[in-house]
């Protein structure tokens, strides 16, 4: 039997999603908790791996099990065995051909910048801090050149292992909410550090150091050295993947309406 879960987590104290041999990971904690509920070892596959310090609003995973449990048992049983920074939100029994990664057609991220003279205290784990005044309107205008299927080599980490740098960004928006500047971006998939590198470059536009058209120039250069610094991890949250309605998953991870079905990220790689 294949089961899908929605999981939220505070990634501050973890070395990222992926199970590692040298430090704590979200995956290892989830698998340990599920193994207790299932009464056998469990291996999970996620929709999108997050880096050290990055959070998730609704990470989606799937796993196979011979244990028969109710959705409530998976949710409450696993959450009771998880650290306070991780919780299972929902569970669904899925067809065997569902795949958390390959069935996803889009992924969404949000980056939050606290834009004020004083550093954060209460929200220090979940926002990045920028003391210099930011022009969110200029950042939004600059970001619109990123929409579409393009080569994002200028915004990929040197250590990125993807076979190519082409990604299809379907939407990107920058807005101000009081003393917060919020960057939201959706794409079929993302390269390693892609969102944080984009935000680091947009910051240079927001502070007035670079003109609006500079982002388009960096994108066209296909050269990581031309872009800005990598923004801190704590401001980044993986909002979650999106799946076609056929899978009958919760609305937060389902494509709205009946849009043209994008080719999945992993089919492109």
C-alpha positions in Angstrom: 0.0 0.0 0.0 1.3 3.5 -0.9 0.6 6.4 1.5 1.2 10.1 0.9 1.8 12.5 3.8 1.8 16.3 4.1 4.5 17.5 6.5 5.5 20.8 7.9 8.8 21.6 9.6 11.1 24.2 11.0 14.4 23.4 9.3 16.6 25.6 11.6 18.2 22.7 13.5 18.5 20.3 10.6 21.1 19.7 7.9 18.3 19.7 5.4 15.7 17.2 4.3 17.9 14.4 3.0 19.0 11.7 5.4 22.7 12.1 6.2 25.4 10.1 8.0 27.0 13.1 9.7 24.1 15.2 11.1 20.4 15.5 11.9 17.9 15.5 8.9 14.2 15.8 8.6 13.9 12.7 6.5 15.6 10.5 9.2 13.2 11.8 11.9 10.2 11.2 9.7 11.3 7.7 8.8 12.0 6.8 12.4 8.5 8.0 13.5 6.8 6.1 10.6 8.7 2.9 11.4 7.3 3.0 14.9 3.7 3.4 13.6 4.1 0.8 10.8 6.1 -1.6 13.0 8.6 -2.1 10.1 11.4 0.0 8.5 10.0 2.8 6.3 11.8 4.8 3.5 10.1 8.0 2.3 10.5 9.9 -1.0 9.8 13.6 -1.0 8.5 16.1 -3.5 11.6 18.4 -3.2 14.6 18.3 -1.0 15.3 21.4 1.1 18.7 22.6 2.3 20.0 23.2 5.8 18.0 25.8 7.7 15.1 25.9 5.1 11.5 25.3 6.3 8.5 23.6 4.7 4.8 24.5 4.9 3.6 21.3 3.2 6.3 19.0 2.1 4.7 15.9 0.4 6.2 12.4 0.7 5.2 8.9 -0.2 6.1 5.5 1.2 5.1 1.9 0.8 3.9 -0.2 3.7 2.3 -3.5 4.5 0.8 -2.0 7.7 -3.0 -1.2 7.6 -3.6 2.0 9.5 -6.1 4.8 9.3 -5.1 8.3 8.1 -5.6 9.5 11.7 -3.3 6.9 13.0 -0.5 7.8 10.6 -0.9 11.5 11.4 -1.2 11.4 15.2 1.0 8.3 15.6 3.9 9.8 13.6 3.6 13.3 15.0 3.6 12.0 18.6 7.1 10.4 17.8 8.5 13.5 16.0 10.4 16.4 17.5 8.4 19.6 18.1 9.9 21.1 14.9 8.2 18.5 12.6 4.5 17.6 12.2 2.5 15.4 9.9 -0.5 17.4 8.6 -2.5 14.7 6.6 -2.3 11.2 5.2 -3.9 9.7 2.1 -3.8 6.2 0.7 -2.7 6.5 -2.9 -2.6 4.5 -6.1 0.7 2.6 -6.6 1.7 4.8 -9.6 1.6 8.0 -7.5 5.1 9.4 -6.9 5.7 12.4 -4.6 8.5 13.7 -6.8 7.6 12.6 -10.4 3.9 13.3 -10.1 4.4 16.9 -9.0 3.9 19.5 -11.8 5.0 22.6 -9.8 6.8 23.7 -6.7 6.3 26.9 -4.7 8.7 28.8 -2.4 8.3 31.9 -0.3 11.2 34.1 1.0 10.6 36.6 3.7 12.8 39.6 4.4 12.3 41.6 7.6 13.1 45.1 6.4 13.7 47.4 9.4 16.7 48.9 11.2 16.5 46.5 14.1 17.3 42.8 13.9 14.5 40.2 14.6 14.2 38.5 17.9 10.9 36.6 18.0 11.0 35.6 14.3 14.7 35.2 13.9 14.4 31.5 12.8 11.9 32.3 10.0 13.0 35.6 8.4 16.1 37.1 6.9 17.0 40.6 8.0 17.8 43.5 5.7 18.3 46.8 7.5 18.6 48.9 4.3 15.3 50.2 2.9 14.1 48.1 0.0 12.0 49.1 -3.0 9.7 46.1 -3.4 8.2 47.6 -6.5 11.6 47.7 -8.3 12.3 44.1 -7.1 9.0 42.9 -8.5 9.6 44.7 -11.9 13.1 43.2 -12.1 11.8 39.7 -11.3 9.4 39.5 -14.2 12.1 38.7 -16.7 12.5 35.3 -14.9 9.0 34.1 -16.0 9.1 31.4 -18.7 11.3 28.4 -19.5 14.9 29.7 -19.5 18.5 28.7 -18.6 19.1 29.7 -14.9 22.8 28.9 -14.8 23.5 32.3 -13.3 21.4 31.3 -10.3 22.5 27.8 -9.6 25.0 26.7 -7.0 28.4 25.5 -8.1 27.6 22.2 -6.4 24.3 21.8 -8.2 24.0 18.3 -9.7 21.1 18.8 -12.1 21.8 17.7 -15.6 20.8 21.0 -17.1 19.8 24.5 -15.9 16.6 25.0 -17.8 13.6 25.6 -15.6 10.1 26.9 -16.3 9.1 29.7 -13.8 5.4 30.2 -14.0 5.0 33.1 -11.6 7.2 35.3 -9.4 6.0 38.2 -7.3 7.6 40.6 -4.8 5.4 42.6 -2.4 5.7 44.6 0.8 3.6 43.9 3.9 4.4 46.5 6.5 8.1 45.9 7.4 8.3 42.6 5.4 9.3 42.1 1.8 8.0 38.8 0.5 9.2 37.0 -2.6 7.0 34.2 -4.0 8.0 32.0 -6.9 6.5 29.0 -8.6 8.3 26.8 -11.2 8.2 23.2 -12.5 11.4 22.6 -10.4 14.3 24.5 -8.9 18.1 24.3 -9.1 20.3 24.0 -6.0 20.2 27.4 -4.2 18.2 28.9 -7.1 15.7 30.8 -5.0 18.3 32.1 -2.5 20.5 33.2 -5.3 17.6 35.0 -7.0 16.7 36.8 -3.8 20.3 37.8 -3.2 20.4 39.4 -6.7 17.0 41.1 -6.2 18.3 42.6 -3.0 20.8 44.6 -5.0 18.0 46.0 -7.1 15.9 46.7 -4.0 18.6 48.7 -2.3 19.2 50.7 -5.5 22.7 49.3 -6.1 21.6 47.9 -9.4 19.0 49.0 -12.0 15.8 47.0 -12.7 17.2 45.6 -16.0 20.2 44.2 -14.3 18.5 40.9 -13.4 17.7 40.3 -17.1 21.4 40.9 -17.9 22.5 38.4 -15.3 20.0 35.8 -16.5 21.3 36.2 -20.1 24.9 35.9 -19.0 24.4 32.3 -17.7 27.3 33.0 -15.3 27.0 32.5 -11.5 29.8 35.0 -10.9 27.6 37.8 -12.4 24.8 37.3 -9.8 24.4 38.5 -6.2 25.3 36.6 -3.0 23.3 33.7 -1.8 20.6 34.9 0.6 20.4 33.3 4.1 18.5 30.0 4.5 16.2 31.0 7.4 14.1 33.3 5.2 13.1 30.5 2.8 10.1 28.2 3.1 9.1 25.5 0.7 5.3 26.1 0.4 4.9 22.8 -1.3 4.4 21.0 -4.6 1.3 21.0 -6.8 -0.2 17.9 -8.4 -3.0 17.4 -11.0 -6.5 17.1 -9.6 -6.6 13.4 -10.5 -4.7 12.5 -7.4 -7.4 14.0 -5.1 -4.9 15.5 -2.6 -5.7 18.5 -0.4 -6.3 21.8 -2.1 -3.0 23.3 -0.9 -1.0 20.8 -3.0 -3.4 20.6 -6.0 -3.1 22.6 -9.2 -5.9 25.2 -9.3 -8.7 24.8 -11.9 -7.7 22.7 -14.8 -4.6 24.3 -16.2 -2.5 22.9 -19.0 -0.5 20.0 -17.4 3.2 21.0 -17.4 5.7 18.4 -18.2 7.2 17.3 -14.9 10.5 18.6 -13.7 12.1 15.2 -13.7 11.0 14.3 -17.2 12.9 17.4 -18.3 16.1 16.5 -16.5 
